[in-house]
Amino acid sequence: MNERFEKLIAQSQTGGGTEWISEAELLEFNEYLAQRGFGVSRMEVARAKGGTVRPNHGYEVTPQPFPGDDDHWMNHFDPVRSAAYVREQVQYAKADGALFDYKVWAEQP
């Protein structure tokens, strides 16, 4: 058991979500969550450094779907799909050329 990630899981199930974590830690934590049967139900993003494009909410995982995101709810109910969706969002954010920190809320479907 990963003590750090277990602490983050406990935080992720509160109203405040996790503490801000780096992209690298998010990607590891994301895989850990999926292995434990958790999906990311919400994710906030904050620029850590670099980049020139103003970040938008499209980098986040929102509780409600954006128009045209028909698979949104499936990402909440399937931990494997959730993990893949988070990886996609990180890649999308990286296209900005900046580093971001992330705050996560997770749940078991």
C-alpha positions as CSV (number, residue, x, y, z in Angstrom):
1,M,0.0,0.0,0.0
2,N,1.3,3.5,-0.9
3,E,0.9,5.6,2.2
4,R,1.1,8.9,0.3
5,F,-1.6,7.9,-2.2
6,E,-3.9,6.5,0.6
7,K,-3.7,9.9,2.2
8,L,-4.6,11.5,-1.1
9,I,-7.5,9.1,-1.5
10,A,-8.8,10.2,1.9
11,Q,-8.5,13.8,0.9
12,S,-10.1,13.2,-2.4
13,Q,-13.3,12.1,-0.7
14,T,-13.8,15.3,1.2
15,G,-15.4,18.5,0.0
16,G,-12.0,20.2,-0.3
17,G,-10.5,17.5,-2.5
18,T,-6.8,16.7,-2.4
19,E,-4.0,19.2,-1.8
20,W,-2.5,20.6,-5.0
21,I,-0.3,17.9,-6.7
22,S,2.1,18.1,-9.6
23,E,1.4,16.6,-13.0
24,A,3.8,13.8,-12.4
25,E,2.2,12.8,-9.1
26,L,-1.3,13.2,-10.6
27,L,-0.4,10.7,-13.3
28,E,0.9,8.1,-10.8
29,F,-2.0,8.8,-8.4
30,N,-4.5,8.4,-11.3
31,E,-3.2,4.9,-12.0
32,Y,-3.3,4.0,-8.3
33,L,-6.9,5.2,-8.1
34,A,-7.9,3.0,-11.1
35,Q,-6.2,0.0,-9.6
36,R,-8.2,0.6,-6.3
37,G,-11.5,0.9,-8.2
38,F,-11.8,4.7,-7.9
39,G,-12.5,7.2,-10.7
40,V,-11.8,10.9,-10.8
41,S,-15.2,12.7,-10.4
42,R,-13.7,16.2,-10.5
43,M,-10.3,17.8,-11.1
44,E,-9.2,21.4,-10.9
45,V,-6.2,22.8,-12.7
46,A,-3.8,25.7,-11.8
47,R,-0.8,26.9,-13.7
48,A,2.4,26.1,-11.9
49,K,4.8,27.7,-14.4
50,G,5.4,28.5,-18.1
51,G,3.0,28.6,-21.0
52,T,1.5,31.5,-23.0
53,V,-2.1,30.4,-23.5
54,R,-4.6,31.3,-20.9
55,P,-5.8,28.0,-19.4
56,N,-9.4,27.1,-19.8
57,H,-11.8,24.9,-18.0
58,G,-11.4,22.3,-20.7
59,Y,-8.3,21.0,-18.9
60,E,-10.5,20.0,-15.9
61,V,-12.7,17.1,-15.1
62,T,-16.1,18.7,-14.2
63,P,-19.0,17.3,-12.4
64,Q,-21.3,18.2,-15.3
65,P,-20.5,17.6,-19.0
66,F,-19.6,20.2,-21.5
67,P,-21.9,20.3,-24.5
68,G,-21.1,17.5,-26.9
69,D,-19.3,15.4,-24.3
70,D,-21.7,12.5,-24.5
71,D,-19.4,10.0,-22.8
72,H,-18.9,12.2,-19.7
73,W,-20.9,10.1,-17.3
74,M,-19.3,6.9,-18.4
75,N,-16.0,8.4,-17.3
76,H,-17.4,8.7,-13.8
77,F,-18.7,5.2,-13.6
78,D,-15.7,3.2,-15.0
79,P,-12.4,3.6,-13.2
80,V,-10.4,2.5,-16.3
81,R,-12.2,5.0,-18.5
82,S,-11.7,7.7,-15.8
83,A,-8.0,7.1,-15.7
84,A,-7.8,7.3,-19.5
85,Y,-9.8,10.5,-19.5
86,V,-7.5,12.1,-16.9
87,R,-4.5,11.2,-19.0
88,E,-6.2,12.8,-22.1
89,Q,-6.9,16.0,-20.1
90,V,-3.3,16.2,-19.0
91,Q,-2.1,15.8,-22.6
92,Y,-4.5,18.6,-23.6
93,A,-3.2,20.9,-20.9
94,K,0.4,20.1,-21.8
95,A,-0.2,21.4,-25.4
96,D,-0.3,24.8,-23.8
97,G,3.4,24.4,-23.0
98,A,2.9,25.0,-19.3
99,L,3.2,22.9,-16.2
100,F,0.1,22.6,-14.1
101,D,-0.8,21.5,-10.6
102,Y,-4.0,19.5,-10.0
103,K,-6.6,19.1,-7.3
104,V,-8.6,15.8,-7.4
105,W,-11.9,14.5,-6.1
106,A,-12.4,10.7,-6.5
107,E,-15.1,8.2,-5.8
108,Q,-15.8,4.5,-6.2
109,P,-18.7,3.9,-8.6
